[in-house]
C-alpha cells in the first residue's frame, strides 16, 4: 500500500514537472513562434497566427520531459537493486567489454564507408561529376573529423579546455598560402612546415597558461584565437587583410598536375581527362591525413606521454605528486593538437584556393569543441560519429522534401544549425553527460591472470 502511494505521488510529481516545462515552452513560443510576418496583398506586412505549431511544440516538450523523467526513475530503481562496484568480491576482467568492442567495430565500419564513398557516389549518381556533391560533403566531414581528433588530444586526453583551436587551423592555412604564393613551394613541402608552424604557436600558447585551469584557461585560449584573427585582418601587407589570399596553387599528385596537358595526371595514367580526378584525390588525401591523426593519437595514448595526459586530466595535483612533469605534458598536448590543426588548415587552403579571416572565427572553434564533447572526450569513434552527425546532419535534412511541406518552402536547416547544436548539447548533458561513447579502451589491459612472486603475496600465487 505504501509503495503504491509513493508510486502515485512520484507519477504526480513527474506530470507536474512536465507541465511546468510545457508552460515554459509556451511562454517562449508566444513571442517567437506564435506569429509569422508575411507580405500582404497591398505591399504591407500581415501577421499569420501559428497556434497549432505552438501547441505541437509544447506537447512535444511535455512528452519528451515525461519520457526523460520516467527513464531516469527506472534507471535509479535498477541502480538501487544493483550492488556497487566497491562491494565486488571477484576480480575485474582486463579484456575490453562489449561496448569497447562495438566501438572498434564502428571505427572499422567508418573506415570502410569512407574508403568506398567516391565509388558508391559515382555508381549511385551515374558518374563522378553527378556524385560531386556527396564527395565534397565527405571532404568537409573528414576535415572536421581530423580537427576533432586533433582537439581531442588537448581536451579529451589532457583535459585542457581550448576555445581557440581555430587559431592553429588558421596558422596552417596561411602558412601554406604564403609559402606557396611567395616562395613557390609545393604542397608536399608546405604540409609539414604548416604543421610545424602551428605546433610552434601551440607551444607559445602553452607557456603563458601553464598555471591556469578551468574557466581561466578557456578565457585565455579564446582570447588567443581572437588575437590571431585580428592579426590576420589588420596585417594587410602580409595576410591581405579582409580580402584574404587568392590564387593559391593546387596540390599535385606527387608532382603530377591535374591538367589536360600531356604531362597531366590523366595523360600519364592513360585516362580520359576529368576535373573530378582532383576532387577524388583531395578526398583521399584528407582521409589519409585523418587516419594518420587517429593512428598517431592511439599510439601516443599507449606511450608514457599519453598516460601522463590522462593523469593530468584526472588530477593535476596527484599527477605532480607522482613525479610527472606537468609543464612538458601540457606543452606536448598543445603542440601535437596544434600540429594536426595546422595540417588540416593547409589542406583547407589547397582545397579552397582562397582563404580569408572570416573562415576562422570563434564559431568554428565552438563547432569543433562541440564535436569533441558530443562524441565523448577521449573517444576517437565518438568524435567521428559526432562530426558526421553535426556536419552531415543539416545536409541530410536539406534533402528531405517532406520537411518543406511541414515548415514551408523556404525552410533551410542551415539557418537552424546553431539551434540544433544547442538542442543536441542539452540532450547530451541530460542523457549522456560523458558523450556518445563514454567508455574508452584502457591504455594498459591485462588479458589474463599471471602468476607473481611469493615475495609480493603470502600465498605465492596470483
Secondary structure, 3 states (H helix, E strand, C coil): CHHHHHHHHHHHHHHHHHHHHHHHHHHHHHHHCCEEEEECCCCCEEEEECHHHHHHHHHHHHHHHHHHHHHHHHHHHHHHHCCCHHHCCCCCCCCCCHHHHHHHHHHHHHHHHHHHHHHHHHHHHCCCCCCHHHHHHHHHHHHHHHHHHHHHHHHHHCCCCCCCCHHHHHHHHHHHHHHHHHHCCCHHHHHHHHHHHHHHHHHHHHHHCCCCCCHHHHHHHHHHHHHHHHHHHHCHHHHCHHHCECCCCCCCECCECCCCCCCCHHHHCCCCCCCHHHHHHHHHHHHHHHHHHHHHHHHHHHCHHHHHHHHHHHCHHHHHHCCCCHHHHHHHHHHHHHHHHHHHHHHHHHHHCCECHHHHCHHHHHHHHHHHHHHCCCCHHHHHHHHHHHHHHHHHHHCCCHHHHHHCCCCCHHHHHHHHHHHHHHHHHHHCCCCCCCCCCCCCCCCCCCCCCCCCCCCCCC
